[in-house]
Amino acid sequence: MSRSVLLSSLLAILAACAPKQAPGDASEPPAVVMRGVRLRSYDGSTLTLTGNAGQATYQRSGDLTATQATLQVLGKDQGHGQTGDTRVRARLMEGNVGTRQMVASGDVEVRTASGMVAHTPRATYDGARQSARGTEGIQVKGPDYGLTADTFSLSFPDDQFTFEGSVETVLGAARD
């Protein structure tokens, strides 16, 4: 299962919480408010995504907001009992089930099983294109490198990162 399922799975699961209705009064309360949220997403009978949030709200319009959210995309077994899990954390995740768009903000952190840790203030996820991007800077640390850039984009199907603007890379031990 690819990492592209990460955010679209969360949005798809919460879409089932309530039917859509015509746009109404913006002051209406959310259709669903959940506290201490735990998420488990399956592809058939295979668990592919887990997560939790301090609180999540779902609007009948399809808007979803989660606070203190952590999502973990479960990777395939890579042998020796190790998996290629990827974990994403943010203080706030806001999206829409219908458009399959989501914005993570507030100390966004991505950790991969290979030891890469990326930090950015904000990242936008496009479920239709299976991509993520950010324009507020990114700092990446790996076991043998460090990198900073002004902007980034990630294509999940290609597993390809693109860094642009002022890009600085340090090879060898990552700087602190």
ABEGO torsion letter per residue (X at the ends): XBAAAAAAAAAAAAAAABBBBBBBBAABBBABBBBGBBBBBBBEABBABBBBBABBBBBAAGBBBBBGBBBBBBBBBAEGGBBBBBBBBBABBBBBAAAGBBBBBGGBBBBBAAGBBBBBABBBBBAAAGBBBBAAEBBBBBAABBBBBABBBBBAAAGBBBBBEBBBBBBEBBBX
